[in-house]
Every structure is written in C-alpha cells, then in structure tokens.
Amino acid sequence: MTESHEHPHHPILTPVQLGPYTLRNRMVMAPMTRSRAGEGLAPTPIAATYYAQRASAGLIVTEGSQVSPQGVGYPNTPGIHSDAQVEGWKRVTAAVHEQGGRIFLQLWHVGRVSHPSFQPEGALPVAPSAIAAEGTVRSADGPQPFVAPRALELAEIPGVVAQFAHGARSALEAGFDGVEIHGANGYLIDQFLRDGTNHRTDAYGGPVENRVRFLVEVVEAVVGVWGADRVGVRFSPTGTFNSMSDSDPVATFGHAAQALDRFGLAYLHVVEPSSGRFAVPGAPAVAQAMRERFHGAFILNGGFDLATADAAIAAGQADLISFGQLFLANPDLPERFAEGAPLNAPDFATFYTGGEKGYVDYPARDAVAAAV
Ligand SMILES: Cc1cc2nc3c(=O)[nH]c(=O)nc-3n(C[C@H](O)[C@H](O)[C@H](O)COP(=O)(O)O)c2cc1C
C-alpha cells in the first residue's frame, strides 16, 4: 500500500477532534444498510471484512442496527440486542480497530415502516400516531403495502426508550467507539419529530417542545450508558423518504438542535443533499440553522464529492462530511482523494442483495494498479 500523504490543501483530509477521539481525517463513512446479516440477524464474518476494508475513514458509522425485535423493518438487517448479535459485532469492531479505525454503531427503530411479518407474533408496528406511510414495504414475502401502525400508549413510551438503552449497552459490550442515534429518514424518532406523522395530543405531540420529547428521552438514556461525548445523533430535516413531511422544518429541527446542545454530544449528523439522487428539489436549507444552535461537531451528508466536501469544510459549514455511496464503492476513498485517483462506480443492483458480490469485492486502488 502506498503511504497516504498530508494534503493541507484538502481540508477534508486533515485531522479533527470528535469527542475523546482524534480522527485522522474528516471523512465519515455514512451509515448504510446492506441487508447481509446472518442467523439471528447477527453480523457475519464478511461484515468484519467489509468494515475493515473501509477503516481509513476518520470515522465509520455502521448500518442501522435495530435495538429490539420490534425495531426491525427490512430483511436481513442486523440487530444490537441479542448475545449472538453482540458476538458478531465484536468481530467487526476488532477488525476495524486492528486497522486503526474508529467505528460508531447506528441505533435504529423503524417504527411505522415495519410490517407484521417482521414483528414478534405478527403484531402491528408501533408509531406516535396510527398513520400509514404511503407505498410498499420490502417484506420477507415481497413488496406489501404499508400498514397503519398502532399508536403507542403513553405508558409504553418508557419501554421503547429502554429498548434504545439496551441497544446502547449492547454496543458498548461489542467494543464500539460510540453510537449514533438514528433520528433521520422517517424512522421512529423522526416520526415523533415531524408533524406529518405525529398527531398526538399528549406530552409527546403538538408543539415542537413536545415533539422533541421522545428524542430527548432517548438521548438521555443513551448518554447514561456512553457519556455524551461518544454519542451522535442523525437527522434528515427535509428528507421525504418514507413519506415524511413537516410544516416547518427550520423550526422543528432548529429546536431539536437547540434541545440537544446542552448535552455536550460528540456530534450532530445532518443529511441535506443539495445534489445527487437523494436531493429534494425546492427543500428549504435547514442544516445551517441547526449549526447555529448546536455548538458541538457538525457532520453534513448528501451527494458530496472531494471538491464540495473541501469547500464545505473550508467555509465552516461543517467539521466533517460523510460519504455514503462513494465509500460503499471505494474501500480506500481517503487514499483515492489524497492521490486524485479515479473512483469505482457503485453498483446499485447489489446494494441490498446479500452475499459478497457488491460488498467486499470493490477493489482498492493498489489492486487495480497490480492488475494493469
Ligand atoms: C445502500 C444504502 C443504505 C443506506 N442505509 C442507511 C442507514 O442504514 N441509515 C441511515 O441513516 N442512512 C442510510 N442511507 C443513507 C446514507 O447514509 C446517505 O445519507 C445517502 O447515501 C446520501 O449520501 P451520499 O450521497 O454520500 O451517498 C443509506 C444509503 C444507501 C445508498
């Protein structure tokens, strides 16, 4: 392997402090579901290979990992609540640490976008309100329409918060460096935050001060396990995935950022694509309003390449940038950026198909160089 060089003209390749960790660069591997978990929804040995291949990222955030059987919403996504899952993840964290990398686990509960076929005893999925998402869920038996979820009773909410605490403890046991709470992309926490999915009339619904309550309780519980400086939170203020909407994203997510500021968290991670396949045309800019209200490290995501990432860091819009599809397809993305090397293209067809193809077989550039 060629040594990577210091590239002071690439701000994205300079070190940065994140909580207790000095990261070697400002490149984060964005969380990406790959649907390759094995028996008991535990990570398999090839997951360790996949993440270790990408360990030159300043920080890896794993794929979303359900905190409980109720949190599942897709086939073959890993969990972080059983002993077998903790054992599987131990192999992953050991392999990444052996390469000198840092890895946070993404704590996930999908809420309403699950399906009875994924739920214990075929139960309905749970959510703040009984409002079905539009479209279809990739159930074990193929695409099925989303069902109307069951609205959580007030008395059940502490139990759901406890699921996140259990996932956080399991992640600690599995040797992670920290955890990221998944508050993005239309899953349970996001369903509480946005008024398109939260029609509650109790202390968890209505004004934004109430809609952030579930998030804040989850953060408190997870911080109780990890300490604030090893906990991050992810949001997607204007994302429409999973038929999400909010009447005032700047107010909602500005308030969420402010509510989290007092904890001293490791970071906020905000998905706000201005280009690429996840961009939402006409969406208001929310990320910078959040950055003004949150004084910890700020990670931006969505359609970034080397030039736009460098520009965002240089302009102070973010401290780190996360890359999804580019890291999926380029295990040695930081080295490629440092050398100005060409990039592998992602193969969309194998994003979620299982097995090694499209997972651990994207070549590093030395392998490419060796082959020519
Ligand atoms: C295959 C795939 C799986 C994803 N799974 C997750 C996930 O588990 N959790 C999450 O927060 N975002 C997930 N995302 C969203 C990415 O983290 C990221 O926000 C998105 O890819 C945009 O960044 P990019 O343009 O750099 O790829 C996924 C994206 C892709 C392509």
The ligand as a Tripos MOL2 file, in Angstrom:
@<TRIPOS>MOLECULE
LIG
   31    33     1     0     0
SMALL
NO_CHARGES

@<TRIPOS>ATOM
      1 C1        -27.3790    1.3690    0.3030 C.3       1 LIG1
      2 C2        -27.7400    2.4990    1.2400 C.ar      1 LIG1
      3 C3        -28.1710    2.2000    2.5230 C.ar      1 LIG1
      4 C4        -28.4560    3.2220    3.4420 C.ar      1 LIG1
      5 N1        -28.7910    2.9000    4.7340 N.ar      1 LIG1
      6 C5        -28.8610    3.8730    5.6810 C.ar      1 LIG1
      7 C6        -28.9520    3.5490    7.0740 C.ar      1 LIG1
      8 O1        -28.9570    2.3660    7.4860 O.2       1 LIG1
      9 N2        -29.0360    4.5760    7.9480 N.ar      1 LIG1
     10 C7        -29.0290    5.8900    7.5490 C.ar      1 LIG1
     11 O2        -29.0970    6.7940    8.3910 O.2       1 LIG1
     12 N3        -28.9040    6.2290    6.2350 N.ar      1 LIG1
     13 C8        -28.7940    5.2470    5.3040 C.ar      1 LIG1
     14 N4        -28.5790    5.5830    3.9780 N.ar      1 LIG1
     15 C9        -28.4100    6.9970    3.6070 C.3       1 LIG1
     16 C10       -26.9120    7.3590    3.5660 C.3       1 LIG1
     17 O3        -26.3390    7.3270    4.8590 O.3       1 LIG1
     18 C11       -26.6860    8.7570    2.9710 C.3       1 LIG1
     19 O4        -27.4580    9.6790    3.6980 O.3       1 LIG1
     20 C12       -27.0630    8.8270    1.4930 C.3       1 LIG1
     21 O5        -26.4790    7.7450    0.7800 O.3       1 LIG1
     22 C13       -26.6190   10.1450    0.8630 C.3       1 LIG1
     23 O6        -25.1980   10.2720    0.9490 O.3       1 LIG1
     24 P1        -24.2580   10.0280   -0.3420 P.3       1 LIG1
     25 O7        -24.7690   10.9630   -1.4150 O.co2     1 LIG1
     26 O8        -22.8710   10.3600    0.1030 O.co2     1 LIG1
     27 O9        -24.4260    8.5790   -0.7350 O.co2     1 LIG1
     28 C14       -28.3500    4.5790    3.0360 C.ar      1 LIG1
     29 C15       -27.9510    4.8720    1.7170 C.ar      1 LIG1
     30 C16       -27.6340    3.8640    0.8360 C.ar      1 LIG1
     31 C17       -27.1560    4.2100   -0.5440 C.3       1 LIG1
@<TRIPOS>BOND
     1     1     2 1
     2     2     3 ar
     3     2    30 ar
     4     3     4 ar
     5     4     5 ar
     6     4    28 ar
     7     5     6 ar
     8     6     7 ar
     9     6    13 1
    10     7     8 2
    11     7     9 ar
    12     9    10 ar
    13    10    11 2
    14    10    12 ar
    15    12    13 ar
    16    13    14 ar
    17    14    15 1
    18    14    28 ar
    19    15    16 1
    20    16    17 1
    21    16    18 1
    22    18    19 1
    23    18    20 1
    24    20    21 1
    25    20    22 1
    26    22    23 1
    27    23    24 1
    28    24    25 2
    29    24    26 1
    30    24    27 1
    31    28    29 ar
    32    29    30 ar
    33    30    31 1
@<TRIPOS>SUBSTRUCTURE
     1 LIG1         1 GROUP 0 **** ****
